[in-house]
Amino acid sequence: MATLGLDRRKRLANSLDLTVLGLCAGASLASVGCSLMRYRQRSPDQQLHMDFLLYDEIAVPLQVRSPIITLLRDHRMNPHAMLRVHKNVGHMLATTVQCFCKNNNISPETIDLISSQVDSIPASVLPSSYWTAVTTPQFQSWTAVVANETEITTATNLPVTRPPSRQSGSSAEASIDSIFLQHPTKFRVCLTINDLVHISFIPPSEPATPSTTPRFPSADCGPGTMFIDYAVRYASSNQQENDRNGSYGARGTVNLSIVDRFLATHDYSARSPPMNIAFEMFGQHEAQSLIDDCLFLSMSEADTVATVTRITAQNIVLQYRRLLATWFPGQKVDELFICGPGANNMNIVDHLESSLPEVVTKPLHDIGIPGDAKDSVRCAQLGLETLLLHARDEVSMELDEQNPRKLLDNVIKGKRWEEIKEQIVRFSGGEEIPPVRRVVVEREGQ
C-alpha cells in the first residue's frame, strides 16, 4: 500500500500529526469529492501546517442516489424515511471510502479521521448535537454507518460547541476560505462553482472590516453546474453527465436574447432555496423550462448547452457585482479565486475574465489546493477542528461512570480512537486548543 508521506515514525513527541479524509457530496449526489490531507502542528501556539496529499472524485451510480433523493422528498411525512436516508447515505459514503482507498492504493489504517458532508441533507434529517448514548449506531446517523463499515473515526461538520474558526455573521464556508486565503494587504474573493454558486469575500487582515459588516460575508447565488449538467444530459440522451471542461458548449452559439430574458425573470438575489430542494428546483423545473425555450426556437443541442452555460456565467457576474456593492461599496478586489467543478469550464472562466477585466482571476491551485477539492478540503478542516475539541472533552466524560460510552452524535469512534485521543491530549496538555486562524499549505519545493 502507498504511504503518501503518512509514516508516523518521524512524528515529534507531543506534536499533532493527523491524516484526515474529507468527503463532500454536492446537492445532486452525482459524485463524492475526496481530499486526503495530513495536518501537522508542533504545539498549540504555533501555526497549523497542511500537506495536501490527494484528490479523487468517486461517481455515485444513479441507482444509489435516486432512492436517497426520493426519500428526502418524503422524510417530513414519513418518519421512517429519515432512518433510511441515514442508512443509505452512510453506506454510500463508506463505499466511497473503500473505492478511494482501493483506486489509490491507500491503506485505511493510515487514515485517522473521515469528515463527511452531504449538501442535499436538510438540518431536520441530521442528528441533534446533544449527548446521546451510542446504542444502535447504524440507525442513528450516516456518521455511525460510515464509522462501522470503515472502522475509522468519523465526523460530520455540524456546528461544534465552540466555533473554532468562525466569526459572527460569517458562514462556515467563508470562514474556512479565510483560513486559507486571507492576505495581509490584498482584498480577495473566493468563487465556488459547484452544483450551486457560492461567493465569499475575504478582506485583508489589516485593517479590520468595519463592525457593521460581517467579518467574512458570503452568500449562495443560484445554480452553478446544475443547470449545465441537466442540459448536457438532455443533449446527449443521458450518455454524458456534465460538460466539465466546456468542450460541448464551445461547439455552440449563445442565444443572448434567451440569456437576457431568463435572467430578467429569475432573480437569484431574492431567493436562496434550501440545498435539499435545490436539485429538484433548479435541476428539473427551471432547467427544463429553459430547455423548452431553446427547443421552441429550434436551437441545436450544442447551442442549448452554450446558452445555459452563459446564463450560469452571467448570473455569477451579476451576483458578484451586487454583493460587492452591498457589502463593500467602492472596494477594489485584488484577486478572485475560482474553484469548484465549474472552474474547469473555460466558457464560464472566459466570460468572467472578459466581464471583470479589473480583477485578477486565479485558480485555487495557486495556493496548493486543487480547485475541485475545495469543498472536501473545507469539510476536512471542519472535521479536524471538531475532533480536536471533542477528543479533549471526552477525557472529562470518562469520569462520569454512569455514562461511560457517550459521545457527541457528530463524532463516532473508530478502531484507533484511543490512540488518536491520546495524541491530542498530549498535544493539548489537557488545555483548550486555540482556534485555528490560518493554515499553512505545504507545497513541493518549499
C-alpha positions in Angstrom: 0.0 0.0 0.0 1.2 3.5 -0.7 2.0 5.7 2.2 1.9 9.2 0.6 4.1 10.5 3.3 1.9 9.1 6.1 4.8 7.5 8.1 4.3 8.4 11.7 7.6 7.2 13.0 9.0 10.6 12.4 6.3 12.4 14.4 7.8 14.7 17.1 6.9 13.9 20.7 3.7 15.7 21.8 3.1 17.2 18.4 0.0 16.9 16.3 0.1 14.6 13.2 -3.3 13.6 11.8 -4.4 12.4 8.4 -7.9 13.4 7.5 -10.1 12.3 4.6 -12.7 14.9 3.7 -15.8 13.7 1.8 -18.3 16.1 0.2 -21.3 15.2 -1.9 -23.0 18.1 -3.8 -26.7 18.8 -3.9 -27.2 16.5 -6.9 -25.4 13.5 -5.3 -23.8 12.8 -8.6 -20.3 12.2 -7.1 -18.4 12.5 -3.9 -15.2 14.6 -3.8 -12.5 13.0 -1.6 -9.5 15.0 -0.3 -6.8 13.4 1.8 -4.7 15.8 3.9 -2.0 15.4 6.6 -2.2 18.1 9.3 0.9 18.8 11.5 1.5 21.2 14.3 4.4 21.3 16.7 2.5 22.9 19.6 -0.9 24.6 20.1 0.6 28.1 19.9 2.3 27.5 16.6 0.8 27.5 13.1 -1.1 24.5 11.7 0.5 23.1 8.6 -1.3 21.0 5.9 0.1 18.7 3.3 -2.4 18.2 0.5 -1.9 14.6 -0.4 -4.5 13.5 -2.9 -7.8 14.4 -4.5 -10.2 12.0 -6.2 -13.8 12.1 -7.3 -16.0 8.9 -6.9 -19.1 8.8 -9.1 -22.3 7.8 -7.4 -24.4 5.4 -9.6 -27.9 6.6 -10.4 -29.4 3.5 -8.7 -27.7 4.6 -5.5 -28.6 8.3 -5.5 -32.1 8.2 -6.8 -33.6 6.4 -3.7 -31.9 8.9 -1.4 -33.4 11.9 -3.3 -36.8 10.2 -3.3 -36.6 9.7 0.5 -35.6 13.3 1.1 -38.9 14.4 -0.5 -40.8 12.1 1.8 -38.9 12.5 5.1 -41.2 15.1 6.7 -44.3 13.0 6.1 -42.7 9.6 6.7 -40.7 9.3 10.0 -39.1 6.1 8.8 -37.7 7.8 5.7 -35.1 9.6 7.9 -33.7 6.4 9.2 -33.4 5.0 5.6 -31.8 8.3 4.4 -29.1 7.8 7.1 -28.6 4.2 6.3 -28.3 4.8 2.5 -26.1 7.9 2.8 -23.8 6.1 5.2 -23.4 3.1 3.0 -22.8 5.4 0.0 -20.0 7.3 1.8 -18.5 4.1 3.3 -18.4 2.6 -0.2 -16.8 5.8 -1.4 -14.0 5.5 1.1 -13.4 1.9 0.1 -13.2 2.8 -3.6 -11.0 5.8 -2.8 -8.5 3.6 -0.9 -8.6 0.8 -3.5 -8.2 3.1 -6.5 -5.3 5.0 -5.0 -3.6 2.1 -3.2 -4.0 3.5 0.3 -4.3 1.5 3.5 -7.4 2.6 5.5 -5.2 2.2 8.6 -3.3 5.3 7.7 -6.4 7.5 7.9 -7.1 9.0 11.3 -10.4 10.7 10.6 -13.2 10.8 8.0 -15.1 14.0 7.8 -18.2 14.0 5.7 -20.9 16.3 4.4 -23.8 15.8 2.1 -25.1 19.2 0.8 -28.6 17.9 0.0 -29.4 16.7 3.5 -31.5 19.3 5.4 -31.0 20.1 9.0 -34.2 18.2 10.0 -32.7 15.0 8.9 -29.4 15.5 10.8 -28.9 14.1 14.3 -29.0 16.6 17.2 -25.8 17.7 18.8 -26.8 16.7 22.3 -25.0 14.0 24.3 -26.7 10.7 23.5 -25.7 7.0 24.1 -24.5 5.1 21.1 -26.7 2.1 21.2 -27.8 1.2 17.6 -25.5 3.4 15.6 -26.4 2.0 12.2 -29.9 3.6 12.7 -28.8 6.9 14.3 -26.8 8.7 11.7 -24.9 8.2 8.5 -21.7 9.1 10.5 -22.2 6.0 12.6 -22.8 3.8 9.5 -19.5 5.1 7.9 -17.6 4.5 11.1 -19.0 1.0 11.5 -18.3 0.0 7.9 -14.8 1.5 7.7 -13.7 1.2 11.4 -12.3 4.8 11.1 -13.3 7.6 13.4 -15.9 9.6 11.5 -17.3 13.1 12.0 -19.8 15.4 10.2 -19.1 19.1 10.0 -22.1 20.1 12.0 -21.6 23.3 14.0 -19.4 22.4 17.0 -20.0 23.7 20.5 -17.1 26.2 20.2 -17.0 27.6 16.7 -13.2 27.4 16.3 -12.7 29.3 13.1 -15.9 31.2 12.6 -16.7 34.8 13.2 -20.2 36.2 14.0 -22.2 36.7 10.9 -20.0 34.6 8.6 -20.8 31.2 7.2 -18.6 28.2 7.8 -17.6 28.1 4.2 -16.5 31.8 4.2 -14.5 31.4 7.4 -12.7 28.3 6.1 -12.0 30.3 2.9 -10.4 33.0 5.0 -8.1 30.4 6.8 -6.5 29.6 3.5 -6.9 32.8 1.5 -6.7 35.8 3.8 -3.8 38.1 2.9 -2.3 40.9 5.0 -3.0 43.6 2.3 -5.0 42.1 -0.6 -8.8 42.1 -0.8 -9.7 38.6 -2.1 -12.9 36.9 -3.2 -13.5 33.2 -3.4 -16.0 32.0 -6.0 -17.0 28.3 -5.7 -18.9 26.9 -8.7 -20.4 23.6 -7.6 -24.0 22.5 -8.1 -24.8 25.9 -6.7 -22.6 29.1 -6.8 -21.1 30.4 -3.5 -19.3 33.7 -3.2 -17.1 34.6 -0.1 -15.5 38.0 0.5 -12.2 38.0 2.3 -10.9 41.4 3.4 -7.2 41.8 4.3 -6.2 41.1 7.8 -5.1 44.8 8.1 -7.1 47.0 8.5 -10.1 45.3 10.1 -13.5 45.3 8.4 -15.9 47.9 9.9 -18.2 46.4 12.6 -21.3 47.0 10.5 -20.2 44.3 8.0 -19.8 40.6 8.8 -16.1 39.7 9.0 -16.2 37.3 6.1 -19.6 37.8 4.3 -20.7 35.2 1.9 -23.8 34.0 0.0 -25.3 31.3 -2.2 -26.1 32.9 -5.6 -28.2 30.5 -7.6 -27.5 27.5 -9.8 -23.9 26.6 -10.8 -23.1 23.5 -12.8 -26.5 22.1 -12.0 -28.2 23.8 -15.0 -25.3 22.8 -17.3 -25.3 19.2 -16.2 -29.1 18.9 -16.8 -28.7 20.4 -20.3 -25.8 18.1 -21.2 -27.8 15.0 -20.0 -30.7 16.2 -22.2 -28.5 17.0 -25.2 -26.6 13.6 -25.0 -29.7 11.5 -24.2 -28.0 10.8 -20.8 -24.8 9.5 -22.4 -22.8 12.3 -20.8 -23.2 13.6 -17.3 -21.5 17.0 -17.5 -19.5 19.5 -19.6 -16.6 19.7 -17.2 -14.1 21.4 -19.5 -16.7 23.2 -21.6 -15.9 21.4 -24.8 -19.6 20.6 -25.6 -20.8 24.1 -25.1 -17.8 25.5 -27.0 -19.3 24.0 -30.2 -22.4 26.0 -29.9 -23.5 29.6 -30.3 -25.0 31.6 -27.3 -28.6 32.9 -27.8 -28.2 36.2 -26.0 -31.9 37.0 -26.1 -32.7 33.9 -24.1 -30.0 34.7 -21.6 -31.3 38.3 -21.1 -34.9 37.2 -20.8 -34.2 34.3 -18.4 -32.1 36.4 -16.0 -34.6 39.3 -16.1 -37.3 36.9 -14.9 -35.2 34.8 -12.5 -33.8 36.9 -9.7 -31.4 34.7 -7.7 -30.6 37.6 -5.3 -34.1 37.5 -3.9 -34.2 33.8 -3.0 -31.9 31.1 -1.9 -33.6 27.7 -1.7 -32.6 25.1 0.8 -29.9 22.7 -0.5 -32.3 19.7 -0.2 -34.7 21.2 -2.8 -32.2 23.0 -4.9 -31.6 20.0 -7.1 -35.3 19.5 -7.8 -36.0 23.2 -8.2 -33.0 24.2 -10.4 -32.1 20.9 -12.0 -35.6 19.9 -13.1 -38.2 22.7 -13.1 -36.3 25.8 -14.2 -33.7 24.0 -16.3 -36.4 22.1 -18.2 -38.3 25.4 -18.8 -35.1 26.9 -20.2 -34.6 23.9 -22.5 -38.2 24.2 -23.7 -37.5 27.8 -24.7 -34.5 26.6 -26.7 -36.5 23.8 -28.3 -39.2 26.3 -29.3 -36.6 28.2 -31.3 -35.2 25.0 -32.9 -31.8 25.5 -31.4 -29.2 22.7 -31.7 -28.1 20.7 -28.7 -24.7 22.5 -28.7 -26.4 25.9 -28.9 -28.6 24.9 -26.0 -25.7 23.9 -23.8 -23.8 27.1 -24.7 -26.7 29.3 -23.8 -27.3 27.5 -20.5 -23.6 27.9 -19.7 -23.7 31.6 -20.4 -26.8 32.1 -18.2 -24.8 30.5 -15.3 -21.7 32.7 -16.0 -23.7 35.9 -16.4 -25.6 35.3 -13.2 -22.3 34.9 -11.4 -21.2 38.3 -12.8 -24.5 40.0 -11.7 -24.4 38.5 -8.2 -20.7 39.3 -7.7 -21.3 42.9 -8.5 -24.4 43.1 -6.4 -22.8 41.6 -3.3 -19.7 43.7 -3.6 -21.7 46.9 -3.9 -23.8 45.8 -1.0 -21.1 44.8 1.5 -18.1 46.7 0.3 -19.2 49.7 -1.8 -16.3 51.2 -3.8 -14.0 48.4 -2.8 -11.3 47.3 -5.3 -10.9 43.5 -5.5 -7.3 42.4 -5.9 -7.8 38.7 -6.6 -10.7 36.5 -7.5 -10.0 32.8 -6.8 -12.2 30.5 -8.8 -12.7 26.9 -7.7 -15.2 24.0 -7.8 -16.0 21.8 -10.8 -17.2 24.9 -12.8 -13.7 26.4 -12.6 -12.7 23.8 -15.3 -15.3 25.1 -17.7 -13.4 27.6 -19.8 -16.6 29.0 -21.2 -17.5 30.2 -17.7 -14.0 31.4 -16.9 -13.5 33.2 -20.1 -16.8 35.1 -19.6 -15.9 36.1 -16.1 -12.5 37.4 -17.2 -13.9 39.4 -20.1 -16.8 40.8 -17.9 -14.5 41.6 -14.9 -11.3 42.9 -16.6 -10.4 44.9 -13.5 -10.0 41.8 -11.4 -7.1 39.3 -11.4 -8.6 35.8 -11.6 -6.6 32.9 -10.2 -7.2 29.2 -9.7 -7.2 27.8 -6.2 -4.2 25.7 -7.2 -2.1 28.8 -6.8 -2.1 28.2 -3.1 -1.5 24.5 -3.4 -5.1 23.2 -3.3 -6.8 21.8 -6.5 -9.9 23.8 -7.4 -12.1 20.7 -7.5 -11.0 19.8 -4.0 -12.2 23.0 -2.3 -15.4 21.6 -0.7 -13.9 18.4 0.6 -10.9 20.4 2.0 -13.4 22.6 3.8 -15.1 19.5 5.2 -11.8 18.0 6.4 -10.8 21.3 8.1 -14.1 21.5 10.0 -13.9 17.8 10.9 -10.3 18.3 12.3 -11.4 21.2 14.5 -14.4 19.2 15.7 -12.2 16.2 16.5 -9.7 18.4 18.4 -12.5 19.8 20.5 -14.3 16.5 21.3 -11.2 14.4 21.9 -10.2 16.6 24.8 -13.8 16.8 26.1 -14.2 13.1 26.2 -11.4 12.8 28.8 -13.7 14.6 31.3 -16.6 12.5 30.2 -14.8 9.3 31.2 -15.0 10.5 34.8 -18.8 10.1 34.5 -19.2 6.4 35.5 -22.9 6.5 34.6 -22.3 7.4 31.0 -19.1 5.7 30.0 -19.9 5.4 26.3 -21.4 8.8 25.5 -20.0 10.8 22.6 -21.3 13.7 20.6 -23.6 12.4 17.7 -21.4 14.1 15.1 -18.2 12.2 16.1 -18.3 8.4 16.1 -15.3 6.4 17.4 -13.3 4.1 15.1 -10.9 1.3 15.9 -8.0 3.6 16.6 -9.9 6.2 18.6 -7.9 5.7 21.8 -4.6 6.2 20.0 -5.9 9.4 18.3 -7.3 10.7 21.6 -4.1 10.1 23.5 -2.1 12.0 20.8 -4.5 15.0 21.0 -4.5 15.1 24.8 -0.6 15.0 24.9 -0.6 17.7 22.3 -3.0 20.0 24.2 -1.6 19.3 27.6 -5.2 18.9 28.7 -5.9 22.6 27.9 -8.3 24.0 25.4 -6.7 24.3 21.9 -6.7 27.8 20.5 -9.0 28.4 17.4 -7.4 27.9 14.0 -6.8 31.3 12.4 -4.6 30.3 9.5 -3.4 27.1 7.8 0.0 27.0 6.1 -0.4 24.8 2.9 2.9 23.0 2.3 3.9 22.7 -1.3 6.6 20.9 -3.1 9.8 22.9 -3.2 9.0 24.8 -0.1 
